[in-house]
Amino acid sequence: MRTISGLVMGRILLCLAPATSALTEQERATFAVHERVARSVVLVLVWGTEVRVNGSGFAVKPGLIITNYHVIERASRIELPEMDH
């Protein structure tokens, strides 16, 4: 869920950020990267034997999501909900 929280925070920062001219070059570069990749980040919901956990991944192409093995290693069910970026 860290990635999703980061995206939400990124969106809030974009809304609260001062005018672009007041941002440093590094801040402008950070926001530019976020805008380019935010749509490829996906939420991975994983149900194990007793609990549900959240993870993240990214879409490489339609039908292909990459995530870390530890996110899905004990999964009995995996869902990738649609997200409104």
JOMO-V370630 format. One record per residue. N is the residue number from 1. SS is DSSP state (alpha for helix, beta for strand, coil for the rest). PHI is phi as a letter, one per 40 degrees, with the letter a starting at -180 (none if undefined). BURIAL is # if it has 9 or more other C-alpha atoms within 8 Angstrom, else .. Layout:
N	SS	PHI	BURIAL
N	SS	PHI	BURIAL
This chain:
1	coil	none	.
2	alpha	d	.
3	alpha	c	.
4	alpha	c	#
5	alpha	c	.
6	alpha	c	.
7	alpha	c	#
8	alpha	c	.
9	alpha	c	.
10	alpha	d	#
11	alpha	c	.
12	alpha	c	.
13	alpha	c	.
14	alpha	c	.
15	alpha	c	.
16	alpha	c	.
17	coil	c	.
18	coil	c	.
19	coil	d	.
20	alpha	d	.
21	alpha	c	.
22	alpha	c	.
23	coil	c	#
24	coil	c	.
25	alpha	d	.
26	alpha	c	.
27	alpha	c	.
28	alpha	c	#
29	alpha	c	.
30	alpha	c	.
31	alpha	c	#
32	alpha	c	.
33	alpha	c	.
34	alpha	d	#
35	alpha	c	.
36	alpha	c	.
37	alpha	b	.
38	alpha	d	#
39	alpha	c	.
40	alpha	c	.
41	beta	c	#
42	beta	b	#
43	beta	c	#
44	beta	b	#
45	beta	c	#
46	beta	b	#
47	beta	b	#
48	coil	b	#
49	coil	c	.
50	coil	b	.
51	coil	b	.
52	beta	b	.
53	beta	b	.
54	beta	b	#
55	beta	a	#
56	beta	b	#
57	beta	a	#
58	beta	a	#
59	beta	c	#
60	beta	c	.
61	beta	a	.
62	coil	d	.
63	coil	g	.
64	beta	b	.
65	beta	b	#
66	beta	b	.
67	beta	a	#
68	coil	c	.
69	alpha	d	.
70	alpha	c	.
71	alpha	c	#
72	alpha	b	#
73	coil	c	.
74	coil	b	.
75	coil	c	#
76	coil	b	.
77	beta	a	.
78	beta	b	#
79	beta	b	.
80	coil	b	.
81	coil	c	.
82	coil	c	.
83	coil	b	.
84	coil	c	.
85	coil	c	.
